[in-house]
Amino acid sequence: MFKLPNQKYSKITKGRFFNSKEEAAPGTPLFRKDLDKGIQGEANDDGSIFLSNSIEPGSKEEEEILTHEMKHLTDMKLGRLKYTDDDITWDGEKHVRSQGYILYNGEWVLEGSKEFPWEKH
């Protein structure tokens, strides 16, 4: 998930995607929609990406966010990353998540932090 620092938690979307007029890449449906404050993009376990309506199509910002979310999709397909509303599993290690924070190395860290190995790309 690409988000600005110190922003609220956003629920994970589950289920299959519907037809989208846009693709982030071939076979990767892209949906532009209103996301929670501070959330700019979300990679979903169904292989789709949500992009905030506030992001200008074709902008450098859009390119950066889509690249970031595509990395998450790749990590999910490779089995490195899996997440639910209650936890994130990275390389087989489960981390509890709650109210926009993830328990990591004994500390509650804000989701989207570059401190997490799955966010370093």
Summary of the structure (lengths in Angstrom):
residues: 121
radius of gyration: 13.7
end to end distance: 12.1
largest distance: 42.9
contacts: 320
relative contact order: 0.18
helix: 17%
strand: 35%
